[in-house]
Amino acid sequence: MKTFLPFLTCLALVPATAPALISSFGASGLSATIPDGDLSGYQSSFVVSGMPATITDINFSLNLVGGFNGDFYAYVTHGTNSAVLLNRTGRSSSSGAGYPDGGFAVTLDDQAPNDVHLYRSSSFTLSGGQLTGTWQPDSRAIDPLSSGGTFSSALRLAPLSVFNGMDPNGTWTFFIADVAAGSEGVLNSYSLQVTAVPEPGCIGLLGLGLGAGIWRRATSGTR
């Protein structure tokens, strides 16, 4: 019996590092006009299904043309959690209007090197007026009508990592608004990239079950 006990322990523990599943959900070909200077904005819900039960990472991509980047406010919600994607980029105590560029073709990722809210403070690229590249989400969970000074001192409390540990399956909602009058933007697409793994407890039980079967076969007929 002593020969097999360490083997059974390993079977219970090793499968807990099962590979993650990565998949994308969202919408394309929208050509949806975002109402100018209207806090009611544009909202779209979508369903994530068939994913393992535990989120380990979330990224979000969007393609938006036109408008005024300093006017856009966007977030994504799932369950009771929300991540702020954009919140009036460039708005600060020294710039009440924010950045004047027209659109985004970006991926928002907590692990990116620079904050999208301050993209003009780092190396950045515009393509046809759109900001491109991979950026940290804005994460400033404050009223988009707040003063520039409030933006300068705001804590970044709503990153995409607020979803880590949650079950990704179910309804998600994406919202974007143009909160100041000037010019309209058009939303072409958005995409949520989910990385998730099975619950460790369930995998451990599977390993124990497999190990028990091997144990019975190995010891059958012995005394």
VEXVEXMAR-228281 format. One record per residue (C-alpha): x, y, z negated; residue in three letters. Coordinates in steps of 0.1 Angstrom, whole numbers, padded with zeros to 4 digits, always signed. Example, Ala and Ser with C-alpha at 12.3 -4.5 7.8 and 13.67 -1.06 7.14 Angstrom:
BEGIN
+0123-0045-0078ALA +0137-0011-0071SER 
This chain:
BEGIN
+0000+0000+0000MET +0027+0025-0009LYS +0041+0023+0027THR +0009+0039+0041PHE +0000+0066+0016LEU +0024+0093+0030PRO +0012+0085+0065PHE -0024+0091+0054LEU -0015+0124+0038THR +0002+0136+0070CYS -0028+0128+0091LEU -0050+0149+0068ALA -0027+0179+0070LEU -0011+0181+0105VAL -0043+0184+0125PRO -0051+0217+0107ALA -0028+0234+0132THR -0051+0225+0161ALA -0045+0247+0192PRO -0066+0279+0195ALA -0092+0283+0222LEU -0091+0316+0241ILE -0121+0328+0262SER -0136+0361+0275SER -0171+0374+0274PHE -0187+0406+0287GLY -0201+0422+0318ALA -0187+0434+0352SER -0201+0453+0382GLY -0222+0475+0359LEU -0219+0510+0375SER -0237+0522+0344ALA -0239+0560+0339THR -0231+0571+0304ILE -0255+0599+0296PRO -0236+0632+0293ASP -0237+0649+0259GLY -0261+0623+0245ASP -0255+0605+0212LEU -0280+0577+0222SER -0253+0565+0247GLY -0253+0532+0265TYR -0256+0498+0247GLN -0251+0463+0259SER -0255+0430+0240SER -0240+0397+0250PHE -0238+0362+0236VAL -0206+0343+0227VAL -0211+0305+0227SER -0190+0273+0227GLY -0162+0287+0207MET -0145+0271+0176PRO -0158+0285+0143ALA -0130+0308+0131THR -0117+0340+0149ILE -0080+0346+0147THR -0077+0374+0172ASP -0099+0398+0192ILE -0090+0421+0222ASN -0113+0443+0241PHE -0109+0456+0277SER -0130+0483+0294LEU -0131+0500+0327ASN -0147+0535+0327LEU -0143+0561+0354VAL -0148+0599+0352GLY -0160+0620+0324GLY -0138+0636+0298PHE -0118+0612+0276ASN -0121+0634+0246GLY -0159+0630+0246ASP -0161+0592+0245PHE -0171+0573+0214TYR -0173+0534+0216ALA -0175+0505+0192TYR -0183+0468+0192VAL -0203+0450+0165THR -0208+0414+0154HIS -0228+0404+0123GLY -0222+0431+0098THR -0188+0442+0111ASN -0179+0469+0135SER -0146+0479+0152ALA -0141+0514+0166VAL -0126+0512+0201LEU -0126+0549+0211LEU -0134+0580+0190ASN -0128+0612+0210ARG -0092+0605+0220THR -0069+0634+0214GLY -0093+0653+0191ARG -0073+0667+0162SER -0067+0699+0141SER -0047+0713+0171SER -0071+0701+0198SER -0108+0703+0191GLY -0117+0691+0226ALA -0094+0661+0229GLY -0078+0648+0260TYR -0091+0660+0294PRO -0083+0628+0315ASP -0111+0610+0333GLY -0116+0574+0323GLY -0100+0543+0309PHE -0088+0510+0324ALA -0073+0496+0292VAL -0071+0467+0269THR -0074+0474+0232LEU -0053+0452+0210ASP -0043+0457+0174ASP -0008+0444+0182GLN -0002+0470+0209ALA +0026+0495+0201PRO +0007+0527+0202ASN -0026+0542+0191ASP -0051+0550+0220VAL -0063+0581+0201HIS -0029+0597+0205LEU -0019+0583+0239TYR -0005+0615+0252ARG +0020+0615+0223SER +0036+0583+0238SER +0046+0572+0273SER +0013+0568+0293PHE +0002+0562+0328THR -0029+0575+0347LEU -0042+0558+0378SER -0069+0579+0396GLY -0074+0598+0364GLY -0079+0567+0343GLN -0056+0558+0314LEU -0041+0524+0319THR -0022+0499+0298GLY -0026+0482+0264THR -0033+0502+0233TRP -0043+0499+0197GLN -0080+0506+0193PRO -0088+0540+0178ASP -0102+0525+0145SER -0113+0558+0131ARG -0147+0550+0116ALA -0158+0586+0113ILE -0187+0607+0128ASP -0176+0616+0164PRO -0190+0651+0157LEU -0165+0656+0128SER -0141+0685+0130SER -0107+0682+0146GLY -0091+0684+0112GLY -0111+0655+0099THR -0097+0634+0128PHE -0062+0643+0119SER -0066+0630+0084SER -0089+0601+0091ALA -0078+0566+0080LEU -0079+0538+0106ARG -0103+0514+0088LEU -0121+0497+0117ALA -0096+0478+0138PRO -0105+0447+0158LEU -0091+0425+0130SER -0123+0432+0110VAL -0136+0402+0129PHE -0108+0378+0119ASN -0122+0348+0100GLY -0157+0352+0113MET -0176+0327+0135ASP -0174+0343+0170PRO -0206+0325+0182ASN -0237+0346+0185GLY -0247+0381+0196THR -0222+0409+0200TRP -0231+0445+0209THR -0210+0470+0228PHE -0219+0507+0225PHE -0204+0538+0242ILE -0215+0574+0242ALA -0204+0607+0257ASP -0210+0630+0227VAL -0202+0664+0243ALA -0216+0680+0275ALA -0194+0685+0305GLY -0193+0656+0330SER -0206+0621+0333GLU -0186+0588+0331GLY -0195+0555+0347VAL -0189+0522+0330LEU -0178+0495+0354ASN -0170+0466+0331SER -0161+0455+0296TYR -0147+0422+0283SER -0142+0408+0248LEU -0113+0383+0246GLN -0118+0358+0217VAL -0091+0336+0201THR -0106+0311+0177ALA -0097+0278+0160VAL -0118+0251+0143PRO -0123+0253+0106GLU -0093+0237+0088PRO -0115+0217+0065GLY -0134+0200+0093CYS -0101+0191+0110ILE -0087+0177+0078GLY -0117+0155+0073LEU -0112+0142+0109LEU -0076+0133+0100GLY -0087+0115+0069LEU -0113+0095+0088GLY -0087+0085+0114LEU -0062+0076+0087GLY -0087+0055+0068ALA -0095+0035+0100GLY -0058+0028+0105ILE -0054+0019+0068TRP -0082-0007+0070ARG -0068-0023+0102ARG -0033-0024+0088ALA -0043-0040+0054THR -0070-0063+0066SER -0063-0099+0057GLY -0036-0090+0031THR -0037-0095-0007ARG 
